[in-house]
């Protein structure tokens, strides 16, 4: 089997954050969160990196991220383009928003030729999680059995606003259902969802998906089918998008795949809102003080 690849979703525009947070500096030596993710993946054994970006951001990513990695990892780009649609579909005039993370993963179909993991560019997942996924991709993944590293819901919330999370249900260690739930807040240490009328409902503090997937190229034709069916209904909806958890849930329900859920005690944090940045900066500085990371990641 080919060596596993690390695929990073980095084509988003960070509307709530107010900028291109994928490359925003959070480390005390000029690092972005994505730098720590790639470093953790390298330590776990990954040597192939695929960055999913917008074509117009390539120079920025080359300068700030990819350039310093060459010599350590094989770096490739995949470009998420709103016009990259199945035969028979055209992007509606005036649309600028990408079609979601399913389209993003599909953009790697000509670059990825072996098992791969998918993560968000702006999420810190913790070193342990990469070793878990690398071992899974080396030893367990098949063309119909994929993997997911799951995190505890309350540990993935921010005190600075609401978030969307894929809430998971499992049986015998495998994912049975995943529900993309919007407007989740933390209140008195507990998770609550807010409906359109502003009513709050306390949620069970279970496992959620943080877009941390392990797959093989067998997923591509399945996602192409999902994307085509999605466009048949939503192509003219201006901000519609199809996300990985929704398609994975559909594929599980159809019996196309199964997904092993692997838990981790690793810490997760991210920069959903500008106010989150200081917390992230402080935690990364603590990690360096504890020598989890060196001052200069790539020596």
JOSULTA-V138032 format. One record per residue. RES is the residue in one letter. OMEGA is omega in whole degrees, -180 to 180 (NA if undefined). Layout:
BEGIN
res = {RES & RES}
omega = {OMEGA & OMEGA}
END
This chain:
BEGIN
res = {X & X & X & X & X & X & X & X & X & X & X & X & X & X & X & X & X & X & X & X & X & X & X & X & X & X & X & X & X & X & X & X & X & X & X & X & X & X & X & X & X & X & X & X & X & X & X & X & X & X & X & X & X & X & X & X & X & X & X & X & X & X & X & X & X & X & X & X & X & X & X & X & X & X & X & X & X & X & X & X & X & X & X & X & X & X & X & X & X & X & X & X & X & X & X & X & X & X & X & X & X & X & X & X & X & X & X & X & X & X & X & X & X & X & X & X & X & X & X & X & X & X & X & X & X & X & X & X & X & X & X & X & X & X & X & X & X & X & X & X & X & X & X & X & X & X & X & X & X & X & X & X & X & X & X & X & X & X & X & X & X & X & X & X & X & X & X & X & X & X & X & X & X & X & X & X & X & X & X & X & X & X & X & X & X & X & X & X & X & X & X & X & X & X & X & X & X & X & X & X & X & X & X & X & X & X & X & X & X & X & X & X & X & X & X & X & X & X & X & X & X & X & X & X & X & X & X & X & X & X & X & X & X & X & X & X & X & X & X & X & X & X & X & X & X & X & X & X & X & X & X & X & X & X & X & X & X & X & X & X & X & X & X & X & X & X & X & X & X & X & X & X & X & X & X & X & X & X & X & X & X & X & X & X & X & X & X & X & X & X & X & X & X & X & X & X & X & X & X}
omega = {179 & 179 & -179 & 177 & 174 & 179 & -176 & 178 & -174 & -177 & -179 & -177 & 175 & -176 & 180 & -178 & 178 & 180 & -178 & -172 & 180 & -177 & 179 & -176 & 177 & -180 & -176 & 174 & 176 & -177 & 166 & 176 & -178 & 177 & 180 & 179 & -179 & 179 & 178 & 179 & 178 & 179 & 180 & 178 & -179 & 179 & 177 & -177 & 175 & 179 & 176 & -174 & 167 & -176 & -176 & 180 & -173 & -179 & 179 & -180 & 179 & -178 & -172 & -174 & -167 & -174 & -177 & -177 & -177 & -170 & 174 & -176 & 171 & -173 & 179 & 173 & 167 & -172 & 174 & -174 & -178 & -180 & 179 & -174 & 178 & 178 & 178 & -179 & 174 & 178 & 179 & 179 & 177 & 179 & 177 & -176 & 174 & -172 & 177 & -172 & 174 & 176 & 179 & 180 & 179 & -180 & -180 & -170 & 177 & -179 & -177 & -178 & 179 & 179 & -177 & 173 & -180 & 175 & 173 & 180 & -170 & 179 & 173 & -172 & -179 & -174 & -175 & -174 & -178 & 177 & 177 & -177 & 178 & -180 & 178 & -178 & 179 & -167 & -170 & -173 & 173 & -177 & 174 & 175 & -178 & -177 & 177 & 170 & -176 & -179 & 178 & -173 & -175 & -180 & -179 & -178 & 179 & 176 & -172 & 179 & -179 & 180 & 173 & -180 & 173 & -177 & -170 & 168 & -176 & 174 & -180 & 175 & -180 & -178 & 177 & -177 & 176 & -175 & 178 & -174 & -177 & 174 & 174 & 178 & 172 & -178 & -177 & 177 & -177 & -180 & 176 & 171 & -179 & 180 & -175 & 178 & 180 & 179 & -178 & 178 & 180 & -179 & 173 & -178 & -177 & -178 & 176 & 174 & 176 & -178 & 180 & -168 & 171 & -171 & 169 & 178 & 176 & 179 & -172 & 179 & 178 & 178 & 176 & 177 & 178 & -177 & 179 & 179 & 177 & -179 & 179 & -179 & -167 & -174 & -178 & 176 & -166 & -175 & -179 & 176 & 178 & -175 & -175 & -179 & 179 & -180 & 177 & 178 & 178 & -178 & 175 & -179 & 180 & -178 & -179 & -176 & 164 & -174 & 176 & 180 & -179 & -178 & 179 & 173 & -179 & -179 & 173 & 166 & -177 & -178 & 178 & -178 & 179 & -178 & 179 & -170 & -177 & 178 & -180 & 179 & -180 & -178 & 179 & 176 & 177 & 179 & 178 & 178 & 179 & 179 & 170 & 176 & 174 & 178 & 177 & -173 & -174 & -178 & NA}
END
